Amino acid sequence: MSPIVAVVAHRKKTLGAGLDRLRVLITEEGVADLLWYEVPKSKKAPKKVRQALAQGAELVFVWGGDGMVQRCADAMAGSGVPMAVLPAGTANLFAANLGIPADLDEAVRIGFHGRREKLDLGVLNGEHFAVMAGAGFEAEMVADAGGRAKKRLGKLSYVKAAVRHVGEPLVPMKIKIDGTTWFEGRASCLLLGNVSRIAGGVQAFDDARPDDGWLEVGVSTAQGPLEWARVIGRMAAGRSDDSPLVRITRARKVSARFGVPLTYELDGGEREPTRRLKAEAAAGALTVCLPLDEPLPG
């Protein structure tokens, strides 16, 4: 029997020959029941995912960038139904970390014929994320690099956004790792990672694996252009934990309190400022379709 397949697509994102071609590729796999949903923005996707699951979807193709993947992963977490990522749009860090190419035909083939792995998600303030989450400098930079600038400039948009935010003051933070105070002082950003490569393709967490049941945690005390240039230089060289301006560890649970409300983000999606964050690792929460010959990073 052929599986019940669902497509949840961000209709403003593009990949290959587009959504019409996607429908053809899926029907060529002999699918009897195809559930098709298009949304104008990623925040409308979870409702469609829940509809698809309620109608018995056995495979869900997600068309869009990291924000779309995050919203769908939040709705699919714990369901056991595999997600096949179709990396349309501008930011596709999740797909890139997992070796899923921005090639429509190949991404569909992986969905039907690739291997299926249970991967971890992070949970931050009640929402799942797949790649990274953060507060402070990093979140402000990601928010500033959004939309049209990201489309026009790609990775350069992150550099331009970073330049605008490097002079901002350090913020009092108290961060607990698995119930024990780990950092207390003034810092510019807190970063949580599920995979190694983050915004702008920077390798922030050298040893991160999306299947180890842990969250990577980083805090930076860098301030000003020179210090941030040093930090990013170390990251580019794959030695991010070798910097006196960065502390990196891993945890099952993280809680943070900030001296002032800070914007935070999940997989590039901006959220309202808050003084408190609570995060934890959700081991094996999402089943993902992966290339047969591509080992997991880490």
C-alpha positions in Angstrom: 0.0 0.0 0.0 1.2 3.5 -0.8 1.7 5.9 2.1 -0.6 8.8 2.8 1.7 11.8 2.0 1.2 15.4 3.0 2.9 18.6 1.7 3.0 21.7 3.9 4.4 24.5 1.8 5.3 28.2 2.4 4.0 29.4 -1.0 6.3 32.4 -1.1 9.5 30.3 -1.0 11.1 28.9 -4.2 13.1 25.8 -5.0 13.8 24.3 -8.5 10.9 24.3 -10.8 8.5 25.1 -8.0 5.4 23.6 -6.3 3.8 22.4 -9.6 6.9 20.3 -10.2 6.8 19.0 -6.6 3.3 17.7 -7.1 4.4 15.8 -10.2 7.5 14.3 -8.5 5.4 13.0 -5.6 2.7 11.5 -7.8 5.4 9.7 -9.8 6.1 7.8 -6.6 2.7 6.1 -6.9 1.1 8.0 -4.0 -2.6 7.4 -3.7 -3.5 10.0 -1.2 -1.8 13.4 -1.3 -2.8 16.0 1.3 -1.7 19.5 0.1 -1.5 22.6 2.2 0.0 26.0 1.3 0.4 28.8 3.8 1.4 32.5 3.2 3.6 32.6 6.4 5.3 30.0 8.5 3.3 30.7 11.7 0.2 29.3 9.9 1.9 26.0 9.2 1.4 24.2 12.5 -2.4 24.1 12.1 -2.0 22.5 8.7 0.5 19.9 10.1 -1.9 18.9 12.8 -4.7 18.5 10.2 -2.4 16.3 8.1 -1.5 14.1 11.1 -5.2 13.9 12.1 -5.9 12.6 8.5 -3.3 9.9 8.9 -0.3 11.4 7.1 2.6 8.9 7.1 5.1 11.2 5.6 5.2 15.0 5.7 7.1 17.1 3.1 8.0 20.6 4.5 8.7 23.2 1.8 10.4 26.3 3.2 13.4 27.7 5.2 14.4 27.1 8.8 11.5 29.1 10.2 9.1 26.8 8.4 10.9 23.7 9.5 10.8 25.0 13.1 7.1 25.6 13.1 6.4 22.2 11.5 8.8 20.4 13.8 7.1 22.0 16.8 3.8 20.4 15.6 5.3 17.1 14.6 7.5 16.5 17.7 6.8 13.1 19.3 4.4 12.0 16.5 6.9 9.5 15.0 5.8 10.6 11.5 8.8 11.3 9.3 9.5 14.9 8.0 11.1 15.3 4.6 12.7 18.7 4.2 12.5 20.6 0.9 15.0 23.4 1.5 13.2 26.3 -0.3 13.9 29.9 0.7 17.0 31.7 2.0 18.0 30.1 5.3 18.3 26.3 5.3 20.8 25.5 8.1 18.9 22.4 9.2 19.0 20.9 5.7 22.7 22.0 5.2 23.8 20.4 8.5 22.1 17.1 7.5 23.4 17.0 4.0 20.0 17.6 2.3 20.7 19.4 -0.9 18.8 22.4 -2.3 17.9 20.2 -5.3 14.1 19.5 -5.6 14.3 16.1 -7.4 17.0 14.9 -5.0 15.2 16.2 -1.8 12.0 14.4 -2.9 14.0 11.2 -3.6 15.5 11.4 0.0 12.0 11.8 1.4 10.8 8.6 -0.2 13.9 6.5 -0.3 16.4 8.0 2.2 17.0 6.6 5.7 14.9 7.7 8.6 16.6 8.9 11.8 15.2 10.1 15.1 16.9 13.4 15.8 16.9 15.7 18.9 15.1 19.0 19.1 15.6 21.7 21.6 12.6 23.2 23.5 12.8 26.8 24.5 10.0 28.5 26.5 7.6 25.7 25.3 8.6 25.8 21.6 10.7 23.2 19.8 13.6 24.3 17.6 15.9 22.2 15.3 19.0 24.3 14.7 19.6 27.0 17.3 18.1 29.5 19.6 19.5 32.5 21.3 19.1 35.8 23.1 20.9 39.0 23.1 23.4 40.0 20.4 22.9 36.9 18.2 19.1 37.2 18.3 19.2 40.9 17.5 21.5 40.2 14.6 19.3 37.4 13.2 16.2 39.6 13.5 17.9 42.5 11.8 19.1 40.2 9.0 15.7 39.0 8.1 13.4 39.5 5.2 14.4 41.3 2.1 18.1 41.9 3.2 18.6 38.2 3.7 17.2 37.5 0.2 19.4 40.1 -1.4 22.6 39.7 0.5 22.6 36.1 1.8 25.4 35.6 4.4 26.5 39.2 4.0 23.2 40.3 5.6 24.4 38.7 8.9 27.7 40.6 8.6 25.9 43.9 8.1 23.5 43.2 10.9 26.3 42.2 13.2 28.2 45.5 12.5 25.1 47.4 13.6 24.9 45.6 17.0 28.5 45.0 18.2 28.5 48.2 20.3 25.5 47.3 22.4 26.1 47.1 26.2 26.6 43.8 28.0 23.6 42.5 29.9 23.5 41.0 33.4 22.8 37.2 33.0 22.5 34.3 35.4 22.5 30.9 33.6 21.9 27.6 35.2 23.0 24.3 33.7 21.0 21.3 34.9 20.1 23.1 38.1 23.6 24.5 38.9 24.7 28.1 38.4 27.1 28.0 35.5 27.5 31.7 34.5 26.7 34.9 36.5 27.9 38.2 35.1 27.5 40.5 32.2 27.4 39.0 28.7 26.3 39.9 25.2 24.6 36.7 24.1 23.4 33.3 25.1 23.3 30.7 22.3 21.7 27.2 22.4 22.6 24.7 19.6 21.3 21.4 18.4 23.8 21.2 15.4 27.2 22.7 14.7 26.6 25.3 12.0 24.5 28.3 12.9 23.5 31.7 11.3 25.7 32.8 8.4 27.1 29.3 8.2 29.4 29.9 11.2 30.6 26.7 13.0 29.8 27.6 16.6 29.6 24.3 18.3 32.4 22.0 17.0 31.2 18.8 18.7 27.4 19.2 18.3 25.4 16.2 17.2 21.7 16.2 16.5 21.3 12.7 18.0 23.2 12.8 21.3 20.4 13.9 23.6 22.2 17.1 24.6 21.9 20.8 24.0 25.1 22.8 23.3 25.3 26.0 25.3 27.4 29.1 24.7 27.7 32.5 26.3 29.9 35.3 25.0 31.2 38.3 26.9 32.5 39.9 23.7 31.8 43.6 23.2 32.7 46.0 20.4 34.0 45.3 16.9 37.5 44.0 17.9 36.4 41.5 20.4 33.6 40.2 18.2 36.1 39.9 15.3 38.3 37.8 17.5 35.4 35.5 18.5 34.1 35.1 14.9 37.7 34.5 13.7 38.0 31.6 16.2 34.7 30.2 15.1 35.7 30.4 11.4 38.9 28.4 12.4 36.8 25.8 14.2 38.1 26.7 17.6 35.2 28.5 19.2 35.7 27.0 22.6 39.3 28.3 22.6 38.4 31.9 23.1 38.6 33.8 26.5 35.5 35.6 25.4 33.4 32.5 25.0 32.3 29.7 27.3 30.8 26.5 25.9 29.3 23.4 27.5 26.4 21.1 27.1 23.2 20.4 29.1 19.9 18.6 29.3 18.3 21.6 30.8 19.1 25.4 30.8 17.5 28.3 32.6 18.5 31.9 32.2 17.5 35.2 33.8 18.4 38.6 32.2 18.8 42.0 33.8 16.7 43.5 31.1 14.2 42.0 28.6 16.0 40.5 25.6 14.7 39.6 22.2 15.2 35.9 21.6 15.0 33.7 18.5 14.4 30.1 17.4 15.8 28.9 14.1 15.9 32.5 12.8 12.3 33.4 14.0 12.1 36.4 16.3 10.2 36.2 19.5 9.0 38.9 22.0 11.6 40.2 24.5 11.7 38.3 27.8 13.7 38.3 31.1 13.6 34.5 31.4 14.4 31.5 29.2 13.9 27.8 30.0 15.2 25.2 27.6 15.7 21.5 27.5 16.8 18.8 25.0 14.1 16.6 23.6 16.0 13.5 22.6 14.8 11.7 19.4 11.7 13.9 19.2 11.6 14.3 15.4 12.0 11.6 12.7 13.7 13.0 9.6 14.4 11.7 6.1 18.2 11.8 5.4 20.5 10.9 2.5 21.5 7.2 2.6 25.2 8.0 2.3 25.5 11.1 4.5 26.8 10.6 8.1 25.4 12.9 10.8 27.6 15.8 11.6 29.7 15.8 14.8 
